[in-house]
């Protein structure tokens, strides 16, 4: 009975923390969709399947547009939300919150495993069980309530990140359970391999789930140090890591050496080079560290495209300081590995967590959600520093310090959650805090433009504000074109003539800026508004914009194919020129022949032409290309349509 009461007293604070997490985040669940949520969920018709069939589930699972893999587990979870509650953002965000809390529970279990293993490896009897529990509670509480976790909860699409983290944590718990068995001279490799199975599920949620083996290596190298009783187990363990970490790393470097264009192609659509990215990321990592230990609500934002790019070691000068600082902290952690092993663990965990998204891959430079798992390393180290095996007489002071830190994070998180409860208010706040961000200022313009659309009588009050924000976003970056599209649409929807100077500027940017897939959405928006007869640009004006983009040498085959497909839709629905629509649909296929959606578009046009043999031929091509079954419902629907039009087929 006493033992049960002791356990209850020990774990009750953690359960209260979980309750506090729910209370803090609950107001933010009422906020709407924003930014990438729109394209990945709201406008993703292939995700919105209303029938509970195997074909429907498969289509939803492979409806992802965020990567080549498609992140099917994340997409499947979005579909479950849609099937149960439609496009109500509350339930999408509630699911994210549940995943976040589950991650906290798994991280608590993992922290206990790490600290008990650390105590045994250090033979530190002064680190009592109770002290271990309290360090774990403080560390996980800080992690759960840290404001850097907000975008993984309230930014719906970042469920991809938190879901991948859930499987990574489950895999690490299995690894450590198996590793403990090896320490007792039992067979633990089965559990360790089982942990890798969770890595597969993590990758199907988001690609950074592939970092699971690297996190395993961090734990092994800093906590266990490859120390085992049996020599044969040590040999097997070395082989284990050679296979799961060494071989993939070697394969990656060999592939990049043989096909460097694979890596460099990601920079064709960026306004920075590989070298500049690596230099900038050195500064970004220090920015992340500052946010982990002292989060500033004014600095934190969904968008950080206002960061200055490092063009050299001394431009800006903080670059060289950041590089030297990283080298020093890494060298210090390694030098003190015997005296302070958790310092090495903290640094290695943080760097391992950022090794994919903050290194050579040509991704965007800064995102807060990238710290979701990496920040755990520094948080555990500081929690151990505060509540570790120090003199008992200072325990009250250290307890007050821990509570103060948690209170600080609770305050900042609560403040930011309150901003997220209204996405329009959030957009305005982000623009105020980041006036140099093209995306933040553009999103603020959308707030006022949408107000005018809903309430035209407020045009005089908000038209100039919307236009100023859109123009500001275009002036902040020569590589940003959304604001120019938005000004044209804003002027047209409010009965104003087209500003031909802006139209020419847009055309020049489309022809010269680094062009990636993000350009497709504004073109689709332009075509949508033209179909609705809201935009009345001449055919020559619209086509000239398409031609400028299609003539841009940085545009990939996939981007060009999507542009041709959108142009085909323009000729079909706005101009009624079926033959031209077909020609552009064929051009899309020629650019990207392995993309099923373009063959489906041509098949649909063929049906309108009453060319059923061409339609069936294109549908057969889709069946061969669609190895995942992601287009089965669309194929069946079109086949039914053909049958009804020509029952001889």
N, C-alpha and C positions, 0 to 999 in steps of 0.2 A: 504494500500500500504506500509506504514512504517513497519507494522508488518511482511509483506511478505519479505521485504528487510532485516529486522532484522533476520528472520528465515534463509534466504539465507546466510547471513554473518555468522550465527552460524554454519550451517551444511556444508557450502562449504569446510571448512578445512577438515572435515571428508571424504568427497567425494574425495578430493585431496589425502588424505592418502590412500584410496582404490586404486586410480590410481597409487600411488607410489608402493603399494604392487605388483600390476601387473607388473610394470616396473622392480622392483627388482628381481622378481621370473622368469620373462620371459626367460632369458638366460638359466636357469636350466631346462627348459622344453625340451631342445634338448638332454638331457642325456638319457641313455638307461636303461633297466631293470637291477636289481641287487638283489642278495641274494634271499630272500623269494619270490620276484617277479617271479623268474624262475619257482619254483614248483607250486605256486598258480595260475599263469596266463600263462606263456609261454609254460610250459610243461603240462598244465592241458587240456587234449583233450576234456574232458566233458564240459568244459566251452566254447570251440570254436565251437559253433553251428552256422551253416550258414543259417539255415532255420527259417523263422519267423512263427513258429507254437506254439501252446500252449504247446505241449510236449517238443519242443526244448527250449522254455523259462523256463519251469519248470526244465529241466535237467541242464541248465546253472545256475539257481538260487540255486540249491542244489548240485553244483559241488565243494563246499568248502571243503578244507582239513585242515583248520587251527584250527577247534574245532569240538566237537561233534554236536553242533547246526548247523554248516556249514555257519553261517552268510549270509543267502540267499539274503538280500537286497544289501549287498556289492558285492556279486558275481553277482547279477543281473546288477548292475551298471557297473561292469567290462565287462559283456557280451554286454551291449549296446555299450561300446567303441569298443569292438571287432567287433560287427556286422556292425558298421558304418565305422570303419577305420582300421580293421584288427589289427595286433599286432604292430601298430605304437605307441611307448611309448609317443610320443609328446601329443597325444590326451588323453591318460590316465592321464598324469600329468597335462594337461590343465584342465581336469575335477576336479582333486584334488585342483587345484588353485581356481577354481570357488567355490567349496565347502568351502574352507578356507575363501574366501571373504564373502560368505554368512554367515558363522559363525561369522565373524567380525561384520556384520550388525546386526545379532541377538544379539550378545553380547553387542553391543552399546545400543540397545533397553532395554536389561535386566539391563544394568548398570544404565540407566536413571531411570528405575523403582526402583532399589535398592537405589539409592541416594535420590530420592524424598521421598521414604518411610522412609529412614533413617532421612531425614530432619524433616519429620512430627513427627516421634517417639521421636526425640531429641528436638523438638520445637525450631529448630535452624533457626531463621529468617535471620541470617547473611549469610547463604549459599544461595546466589541468584540463580535464574534460570540459568543465564549466567554462573555462577561459576560451577553449576552442569553439564552443557553441556561441559564445557572445561575439567573438571575432567574426564568425560566419554570419550571425544575425546582422551585425553592423555593416559588413561588406555587402551583403545581398540587399539590405534595406537601402543603402546608398545607391546601389545599382538600379534597383526597382524604381526609386523616386528621383533619379537623376534626370534633369531636363533634356539631356542628349537622347533620352529614350523616347521622347514625345513623338518624333516623326515616325518611329516604328510602330506606334499605336494609333495615332490620330490621322496620319497620312495613310489612307487605306492601302494603297498599292505597295507600301513597304511591309505589308504582311509577308511578302516574299522574303524579306530580310529576317523578320522575327521567326517565321516558320522554319527557315533553314537553320537558324540558331537553336531552335528547339531540338531538332534532330542531331545537331552537332553536340549539344550538351548531353543528350541521351547516349550518343556514341562514346563520349568521354567517360561517362559514369560506368558504362560497360567495360571500357578499357581499364579503368582503375580497379574495378572489381576483379577482372582477370589478372591484373598486375599484382594485386594483393595475394591471389592464389599462388602465383609464381613465387612470391616472397616466402610463402609457407612450403615451398617445394611441391606444390600441387600443380595440376595442369590448368593453366588459365588462358591458354591461347584460343580456345573456343570462344570464350567471352570477348576477348580482344578482337577477334575476327567478326564476331557478332556486332561489335561496336562499329566496325567499318560498314556494315550493312546500313546503319543509320546514316552514314555518310552518303550513300547512294540516294536515300530519300531527301537528304539535305540538298544535294545537287539538283534534284528534280523540283525543289522549291526555289532555289537561286544558286547560281554558279559558285558563289563564295563558300558554299557548303563543302567544296573540295578542299578547304583548309583544315578539315578535321584531322587528317594524318599529321599535319604540321603542328596542330595544337597537342596531339598525342606526344609528338617528339619533344615539345617544350616541357611538358610534364615529366617525361622520362629523363631528359637531360638535366633538368634543374632540381627535381624533387627526388627521383629514384637514382639517378646517375648511373644507370645500367648496372646497378649492384644486385647480384643474385647469388644464392647459395650454390647452385649447381652450374658447372661450367657449360654443360650442354644447353641449359636454358639461356645463358648469356649469348651463346652462339646463335640460337634460334631467334632471340630478341634482336640481335644485330641484323640478321637476315630479314626479319619482319620489317624493320624500318628501312632497310636497303630497298625492299620491294615497294613499300607503300609511300615512301618519301623520295628515296634516291632515284629510283627508276623513272617516276613521273617528272622529277626535276630534270634529269638527264634527257628524257624524251623531249621536254619543252625546249631546252637549250639547243638540242640538235635540230629540232624542227625549225626554230627561229633562224639558226645558222644556215640551213638549207633553203628555207623559204622566208627570207627577211621581209618580203613584201607583205606577208600575212600580218606582221606586227606593224609595219610602217603604214599600211593602208588605213589603219585606224586614225592616223594623223592627217590624212588628206582633207578631212572635213573639220579639222580643228584649227584654231588660230594660235596654236603653239606646237613646237616640235617635241620629239621624244626627249631630247636633252633639256629643253626648257621645262618640260613636265617634271622630270626627275628633280631639277633644282627647285622648282616651285613646291613640290611635295615635301621637301625637307622643311620648308617654312610652314606648310599646312600641318605637318605632324606636330610641330610645336604649338600651332594654333589649337589643335585638338587637345593637346596636353593642358593648355591654359583653360580650355573650356571644361575639362574633366575636373580640375581642382578648384577653379573659380569661375563658374559659368556666369556670363554677363547676358542678361535678358535682352539687352539692346543689340548685342552682336549676334545672338542666336536667331536663325531664320531658316525658312525652307529653301531660300536661294542665297548662294554665295558666289554668283558669277561676277561680283565686283572685285574679286581678289586680283591683286597686281601680279602679273606673270613675271617670273624671274628669267631675264634674257641672258644673264651671265652671273658669275659668282659674286659680283659687286653691284649688280643692277637688279633689284635694290641691294644695298650693302648687307641687309639682314640675312641674305641668302647664305653668305659664307659663314656668318655666325650660327645659322641654323645647322649647316652641314657639320661644322666643328662641334657644335653642341651635341648632335646625335652621336658622333664618333666618341666624344668624351663620355657620355652617359653609358654607351655600350661598352666601352673599355673599362669604365669604373665598375659596372655591374659584373663584368667577367672577372676583374681583379679581386672583387670582394665576394666571389661566388662561394668561398668556403666560410666566410664570416657572416655574410648576409645572403643566403641562397634565395630568399623571397624577392630580393631586389633584382637578381638575374631573371627569376621567373616573371616578374612584373614587366621588365623591359622586353624580354623575349616574347611574352604573350601579346603585348601591345603591337610589336613590330610584325609578328606572325599574322595577327588579325588584319593588318593593313597591307600585307605583302602582295595581295592580288589587286586591290582597288586603288592603292596609292603607290604603284610602282610603274612598270613599263607599259601596261595596257593603256590604250588611248582613250580613257574615260574622261568624264568631266573632272575638274580639279578638286572640288570640295563638296562634301555632303555630310550632314550631321549623323545620319543613320549608319554611316560606316563605322561609327564608334560603338555600336550596340554591344557587341561582344568584346572588342579590343579594350574598352575602358575597364573591363573587369580586372585586368592585371594590376594597373596602378591603384585601383580602388582596394583590392585585397591587400596590397603592400601597405597602404596608408592605414588601413584598419588594423593590420597586425602591429604597425608602429605605435598606434594609439593604445591598443588593448593587449599587447604582447606580454611576455613573462617578465614584467618590470616590477619594482618594489610595490608591495601591497599598499603602502601608505599613500601612494599617489593615485590610487584607483578612483577616488571621487573626482579628482581633477580630470582624469582621462575619460571618465564616464560623461562628465559635463561637456568635454570637447567633442565626443562622439555625438551626443544629442544635439549640440550646436551645429555640427556639420550637416546632420540629417535635416535639421530644421531649416538651414539655409537652402538645401536642395528642395525641400518641400515648398518653401516660399516661392522660389523661382519657377518650379514646375507648375504650381497652382496658378501663378501669374500667366504663364504661357498657355496652360490649358484653357484659361478664361479667354485668351485671344482666339484660340482654335474653336471655341463654341459658335463663332459666327465667322464664316470664311471671308465674307466681304470686309468685315472689320479687320480680320487678319491681313488681308491684302493691303489695306491702307496702312496698317502699322508696319508691315514689312517695307513698304515704299518709304515711309518716314525714317525708319532705322537704317535702310540701305538705299539712299537716294542715288547711288552710283550703280545700282544693279539694273540692267536692262529688263530682266524678267520681273523683278519686283515692281518696277514702275509701269510696265506693261499690264501686269495683273491689276494694279490700282486703276488704270484706265478702264479695264473691263468692268470694274464695279460701277463706275458712273455711266458707261455705255449701256450696261444692262438695265440700269435704273430708267434710262430714257426709253429703252425698248418696251419696258413694262408700263411706264407712265409717261407717254409722249408730252404731256402737259408740263413736265419738269425739264424739258429740253433747254430752255434758257438758263436754268440754274446749273445744269451739269454738263452741257455740251463742251464748253471751253475747258473744263477740268479734265474731261476724258481725253480731249484732243491734245492738251498739253502733256499729259502723262504718256500718251502714245508717241508723240514727237520726241519727248525726253528719252524714251527707251531707244529710239532709233539713233539719237545723237550720242548715246553712251558707248555704242559699239557699231563699227562698220559691218560686222558679221551678223547683225540682228535685223531681221526683216519683218517680224510679226507686227511691230508697231506701224509700219508703213501700210501693210495690208489692212490693219485695223482702222487707220485714219480714212482710207478710201471707203471702207464699208460704213464707217461712222458718218462721213459726209453724204454718202448715197442714201442711207436709211433716214437721214434727216433732211432730205430734199435739197441738198447743196451740190453745186457742180463739182466735178472731179478736179482736183488740183493736179494739173498735168506735170508740174515740176516734181511733185512727189512721185507721180507715176513713173517719170523718167528716172528718178533716183532709185526707185524700187527695181526697175529694169536693170540698171547698172549694177546694183548690188547682187541681184540674182545671177548676173553673168560673171561676177568676179569673186564673190565671197566663197569661203569653204562651204560646200553644200552637202548636207546629209539628209537623212529621212525626215527630220523635223520640218522640212520645208513643205511636206505633202499636206499637212493639216491646214495651213492657211490657204493653199490652192483649193483644197476641197471646200473650205468655207466660202471662198470666192465663187466657186461653181454652184454651191448650194444656194447662196443668196441670189445668184443670177437666175437659177431655175425658178426661184420664188418671185422673180420680177422685181426684186428690191434693188438690185444693182443693175444699172443700165449702161455698162461700159460697152463700147463697140467691139465687134468681133476682132478687129485688128488689134485693139488695145489689150484684150485678154490673151490673144494668141501670142502677141509680142512678149508678154510676161512668161508664158510657157517656153517660147523659143529661147529666151535669155537663160532660163534655168537649164533647159536641155542642152544648150551650148556650153555650159560650164564644165570644164574638164575635170573638176573634182567630184562631180556627181557619179556615184556608183551605178552599176547596171540595175541594181534593185531600185534605187531612187529614180532613175530614168524610166524604168518600167512603170513605177507607180504614177509618175507624171503623165506618161502616155495614156495610162488607164483613166486618169482623171480627165485628161483632155478628150478622150473618147466619150466619157459621160457628158461632157459639156456639149459636144457636137450632137449627141443623141437627144438629150433632154431640153437643151436651151435653143439649139438651132434646127433640130429635126432633120439633120443630115445623116442618114443611116449609113451610107457608104463610107463617108469620112470617119464615122464612129468605128466602123469595122476595121478600116485601115489603121487607125491608131491602136485598136485592141490587138491587132496582129503585130504592130510595132512593139507593144508592151511584151508580148510573148517572145519576140526576137531578142529583146534585151534580157529577159529573165525567163527562159523556157521551162525552168524547173519549179516555178511558182504556180501552184494549182489555181489560185484565184484568178489569174489572167486567162487561163483556159476556160474557166467557168464564165467569165465575162464575155468571151468570144462565143461560147455556146449559147448564152442568153441572147446575144445579138443575132446569131444564126437562126434561132427560133423566131425572132421578130421578122427575119427575112424569109421565113418558111423554108429555110434550108436545113431540113432535119438530118440529112446525112452528115453535114458539117457539124451540127450540134452534137450528134451521137459520137462522132469521131473525137471531138474535143472532150466530151465527158469520159470517154475511154482513156484518154490521156490523163485526165484528172485521177481516175481510179488507179492508174499505174504509179502516179507521183504521190498519191495520198496514202503512204504506207502506214500512217498512224490512224487513219479513219477519221480525220478531223473534218472532212467535207462530205461525209456520207449522207447527212440529211439534205444538204443542198443538191447533191447529185440525184437523190431519190425524188426530191421535189421537182427538179427540172425534167427528169424522165417522165414523171406523171403528167407534167405540162405538155410534153411532146406527145405522149399517148393520147391525151384528150384532144389535141389539135389534129392529130393524124393517127387514127386508130388502126391503121395498117401497120404501124411500126410497133 
